């Protein structure tokens, strides 16, 4: 099955502490139904010192459930669902259901 959200997509967070925030998808974890969004769901972790890294408190983005984010419509910036359709030339593409605008190839 083709992925509805991909790396590089702009998304809006629908629920949780970061509701309303927007960001770009950095990483998709399809087996866990999760994705990482840049600057969203920041958590802090105590890092033990290693040869490669110093000790301290490190902040990073934690994965979000895919159902808690929605694609940002390219026309008005509001959340939309993503659909699939086949164009006349035979290409299968993703499109924003809110505006009908084509997002890109699958």
C-alpha positions in Angstrom: 0.0 0.0 0.0 1.3 3.5 -0.8 2.1 5.9 2.0 -0.3 8.9 2.4 2.4 10.9 4.2 6.0 11.0 3.1 9.3 12.6 4.2 9.3 16.3 3.3 5.5 16.7 3.6 4.1 19.7 5.5 1.7 18.6 8.2 -0.5 20.0 11.0 -0.8 18.4 14.4 -4.4 17.7 15.3 -4.2 16.6 19.0 -2.0 16.6 22.0 0.3 19.2 23.6 1.4 20.6 20.2 -2.1 20.9 18.7 -2.1 23.4 15.9 1.7 23.4 15.3 3.0 22.8 11.8 6.2 21.2 10.6 7.9 19.1 8.0 8.0 15.3 8.2 11.6 14.3 9.0 11.2 10.5 9.3 8.4 8.0 8.7 8.2 4.8 10.7 5.5 2.8 8.8 5.8 -0.5 10.9 5.0 1.5 14.0 2.4 3.8 12.4 4.5 6.8 13.5 6.4 9.8 12.1 8.8 12.5 13.3 7.9 16.1 12.6 10.6 18.8 12.8 10.2 21.0 15.9 7.1 19.2 17.2 6.8 16.8 20.3 10.2 17.9 21.7 11.3 15.8 24.6 14.4 16.0 26.8 16.6 13.0 27.7 19.5 12.7 30.0 22.5 11.6 28.0 25.3 9.5 29.6 28.8 10.4 28.4 30.3 8.2 25.7 33.5 8.5 23.7 31.5 10.1 20.9 29.1 12.3 22.9 29.3 14.5 26.0 27.0 14.1 29.0 24.1 16.4 29.4 20.4 17.0 28.7 19.6 16.5 25.1 16.4 17.7 23.3 15.0 15.9 20.3 11.8 15.2 18.4 9.9 12.1 19.5 7.7 10.2 17.0 4.0 11.0 16.8 1.1 8.7 15.9 0.2 9.2 12.2 -3.5 9.6 13.1 -2.6 12.7 15.1 -1.4 14.7 12.1 -2.9 15.7 8.8 -1.4 16.9 5.6 -1.4 20.7 5.2 -3.4 21.8 2.2 -1.1 23.7 -0.2 -3.8 26.3 -1.1 -4.9 27.5 2.3 -2.7 25.8 4.9 -5.5 24.0 6.7 -5.5 20.3 7.5 -6.8 18.0 4.7 -7.0 14.3 4.0 -4.9 12.7 1.2 -6.4 10.6 -1.6 -5.1 8.8 -4.6 -6.1 9.1 -8.2 -4.8 8.0 -11.6 -4.2 10.8 -14.2 -5.0 10.5 -17.9 -1.4 9.7 -18.7 -1.5 6.7 -16.3 0.4 8.1 -13.4 -0.9 7.4 -9.9 -0.7 10.6 -7.8 -1.6 11.8 -4.3 -4.1 14.7 -4.0 -5.5 17.0 -1.3 -9.1 16.1 -0.8 -10.0 19.6 0.5 -8.9 21.5 -2.6 -8.4 18.7 -5.2 -4.8 19.9 -5.8 -2.3 17.2 -6.9 0.5 16.8 -4.4 2.9 14.5 -6.3 3.6 11.1 -7.6 3.2 8.0 -5.4 
